[in-house]
Amino acid sequence: VKRKQRWAVFISGRGSNLQALLDLSGEVETVLVVSSRKQAPGLWRARRAGVPTTVLPKTIDWDDLDAQLRRHRVSAIVLAGFMKIVPESFIERWKGLIFNLHPSLLPLYPGMNSIECSYRDRAAMGVSFHHVVPEVDAGEILLQKQVFKRSEALELGLTLEEAEFFIHVTEHRVMREAIGYRAWI
Ligand code: GRF
């Protein structure tokens, strides 16, 4: 019998990827939304969906957060635009159960501003869903989708904003697919 997955989603901002998960139904349930910012618009999405939220203080108490996740019987974590560094000890505790969505074709363009940098370099652009390990954006890739081939965004005459739009739409799809896939494991 498949056990229902109880996901915690970590955000810092808009939360459009969180929304993609909130819109999923079935074996997957978002049971807690954790935000590093009090004003993150994503918090409204969670509240509207009736999902409990927690806002992290400036200095994060990772043990306390871990306890909260256990209280909510969270089975896995997904970082969706979470802008804080997660300490190694916390990653160790959730080893194999913590994932990240990243807007580039990793290992290309890890870290910040990946969309902008790949666009400016006329590189191939896309989205990766991967295991979180202590090294930034370096864990095993579980799902990857290319959105533009090398130079393609430019050849199509897309502005950075337009290219970004396509990347985000693909992120939402990758998120749904990846989490749906996890739900079967
Ligand atoms: C996404 O591009 C995500 O991959 C990145 O930050 C952005 C968050 O967008 N790391 P949203 O908050 O899910 O709308």
Boltz pocket constraint, residues with backbone or C-beta under 6 A from the ligand:
constraints:
  - pocket:
      binder: B
      contacts: [[A, 11], [A, 12], [A, 13], [A, 14], [A, 15], [A, 16], [A, 17], [A, 18], [A, 42], [A, 80], [A, 81], [A, 82], [A, 101], [A, 102], [A, 103], [A, 171]]
      max_distance: 6.0
